Amino acid sequence: MIQPVQRVAIAAFALIALLLSASDRASARTPYDGNWSVSIWTNRGTCDRGYRYELRISDGRVSYRGEGAFNASGRVDGGGRVNVTVSRGEQRATGAGRLSRDRGTGSWRGKSSTGECSGTWEAERR
């Protein structure tokens, strides 16, 4: 038979284990996790004037969530600084900027079949 002191110790251990596992999951998430719509404008170069990408941030990792042959990867740090690479075939662009809880802005630079391009981007949480 389990003594009352042992019951309390077992219950306390179970509660601590539960809290630690919950805090591990919570610390892995960032305030920026979720779905984002990103508008990209070309300011220099011969790339298309504008693009829109649907991205997802999960545990601070950026990925492309739309249809098509695009790849997106990157990271958002705890302060909202973001670095992303978007590619399709041999075309590639890198972007950097900052996110707040629901919006973000930054700049990008890349290469396409028509040459080098650069511009700005804006993001909005969906």
KAMO-V125627 format. One record per backbone hydrogen bond with DSSP energy under -1.0 kcal/mol. CO is the residue of the C=O (numbers start at 1). NH is the residue of the N-H. Records with the same first field share a line. If there is no record, write none. Layout:
# KAMO-V125627
CO = NH / NH
This chain:
# KAMO-V125627
3 = 7
4 = 8
5 = 9
6 = 10
7 = 11
8 = 12
9 = 13
10 = 14
11 = 15
12 = 16
13 = 17
14 = 18
15 = 19
16 = 20
17 = 21
18 = 22
19 = 23
20 = 24
21 = 25
22 = 26
23 = 27
24 = 28
30 = 33
34 = 57
35 = 126
36 = 55
37 = 124
38 = 53
39 = 122
40 = 51
41 = 120
44 = 118
49 = 42
51 = 40
53 = 38
54 = 65
55 = 36
56 = 63
57 = 34
58 = 61
60 = 76
61 = 58
63 = 56
71 = 87
73 = 85
74 = 62
75 = 83
77 = 80
80 = 99
81 = 77
82 = 97
83 = 75
84 = 95
85 = 73
86 = 93
87 = 71
88 = 91
91 = 88
92 = 111
93 = 86
94 = 109
95 = 84
96 = 107
97 = 82
98 = 105
102 = 125
103 = 100
104 = 123
105 = 98
106 = 121
107 = 96
108 = 119
109 = 94
110 = 117
111 = 92
112 = 115
115 = 112
117 = 110
118 = 43 / 44
119 = 108
120 = 41
121 = 106
122 = 39
123 = 104
124 = 37
